[in-house]
Amino acid sequence: MELKIHIQRLTIEGGSRASAAEFADALRNQLAAIVSRGAPLRSQRIGRIDAGTLPAGAAAKQQAGRVAESLHGAMKGGRRG
């Protein structure tokens, strides 16, 4: 299975460039983990996903996990932001 995801814009407010890069890396890893579990996905274009307000001070991995689950829900045909 091949999965291609193109994120045109990822907006992270209130963090440094280093923390944004750490978050993006963690998001990539979380999405790979979801795909490796064999999670069902539909091919589609998703306009926008709102993962809500992420907890302040949470590790990038935790925050990325929440966003990845929101993205996965949209790819399954669930709720979109």
N, C-alpha and C positions, 0 to 999 in steps of 0.2 A: 504494500500500500504506500502510496506517495501522498504526502500532505503538503500543500503549499499555502502559506498564509502571508498575505501582504497587509501590513498595518501602515496606512498612509500617515496617520498622525496619532501619537500617543501623548496625551497631555497629563503631566504630573506637576501639580502645583505645590509650592512650599518646600522643595527639595533642591539639593545641589545637582550639578551635572553628574558627579560621581554616583550619587544615590539613584539618579535616573538610569544611568548605565547599568548599575547593579540590579535595579528593578527589571529592566528590559531583558537582561541575561536570565534572571530568575523566571520571568514570564516564558521565555523560550524553553527553559527546562521543564516548567510545569506543563506546558502544552505538549511537549514530547512525552511526558509521563502519562498524560491522558490518552494520547494516541497509542502508546505501548500497552495500555490496559485493554485495547481492542474496543474502545468506546465507539458506539455507532455515530456516524457523522453523515450529514447530507452536504452535497456540493451546493454552495450558494454564495451570494454576495450579501454581506451584512453591512448595513449603512452605519449603524452606531450602536455601541454597547455602553451602558452606564452601570458600572459596578458599585455605584454609591460612594459614600464617604468611607475611605479606608482608615482604620484605626491609627491614630498618631503614635509614633514610636514603635510600631510593629515592624518586624524584620521584613526585608524586601521579599523573602521567600513566602511569608504569610500573605502579604499584600498581593503578590503575583498569583498566588494560588487562588485567591478570591476572584481576581480578574479572569484567570484562565477558566475557572468554573462557569463564570458568566458567559464567556465566549463559547465554551463547550455547550452550554444550554441553548445558545442561539444556533449553533451548528446542528443540534439535534432537532431544531425546529421549535424550540421553546420560546420563552419570553425574551424580547429584545428591549434594550434601554430606551 
